[in-house]
Amino acid sequence: MQALESEPFRVQERFAIITADPRHEDVQLRQTSRVNTRMFTDQWIALRLKSSIDSRRFEEIGYLPGLSATHFDAVTVLRFVQACCADLGLPST
């Protein structure tokens, strides 16, 4: 899962690259929004490994593999990522 932040064109460009990359499967766009300040100021794929996430965070949201849109809306997933970043001492707003 990734949260992309930049100017709209850059986000669209990066999303197209990710979608075309065969290492990624079932790529979904969950939400788009404009913000005045970045949420993840200095991070790039801060939560790359599942092992870096406190297992209690998974329990809190009733984690199911893949964080499917059927069970986890965009706001829930974003809050999950922000909480995980906070646990690791990574800046996010």
N, C-alpha and C positions, 0 to 999 in steps of 0.2 A: 504494500500500500504506500502511496506517495501523495504528499500534498505539494502541489506546484505553485510557486509564487513568483511573479514577475509582471512585466507589462503583458497585456492580453496576447499580443502577437507571439511573444516568447513562450508563453504558457502553451498556446496552440501548437507552436512549432515543436516543443519538447514532448507534448502529448502525442503528436503524430509519430515522433521517433520511437517513443515507448511502445505505441500500438503496433508499429511495424517490426519491432524487435522480436525474433522468435523465442527468446528466453522468457517472454511474458505471455501468459495465457489469460483469456477471459478478461481483457482490459475493459474497465467500466469507468465512465465519468459519473461521479456521484453528485457533485455540486460545483457550480461556478458562482463566484461573488467578487465584488470589488471591495477592497479594504484600503484604509488610509495608511496603515502601517503593517509591516510584515509580521506574521505570527511566529515564524521560525527565523529569527534574525541571522544566525550564523551557521545554520545546520543544513547539511545536504544528506538526505537519507539517514537521519540520526538513529532511527530504529531499524537498522538493517538486519539484525539477528534477533530472532524470537527469544533466545536465551538472555538477551540484555534487558528483557522486560520482566518486572516483578510479577510472579504468578498470581498474586492477589488481584492485579489489574484485570487479568483474564476472568477471574471469578466474579468480579464486580459487575461485568457487563454480560456474563453468561456466554463467554466466548464459544464460537463455533468456527472451525477452520474456514478461512477465506473471508471472514467478516462480510458475508453475503448481504446484498441490499435488501433482501427479503426480511432479514432479521435485524440488521443494523443500519439505521439511517445515517446520512452524512454527518449530522450534528453529533450523534453518539460516537462515531468513529473519530471525528476531529477532537472531541473532548478526551477520548481514550488516548490519542496520540499526545495531546498536550499534557495529560496527567503522567504519562510514561516519560516524557521529556523532563518534567519537573522532578520526577523520582531520580533521574540521572544527573540532575543539576544542569540541564541544557536549557538555554534561554528560549522561551516561547511566551506569547502573550495571550 
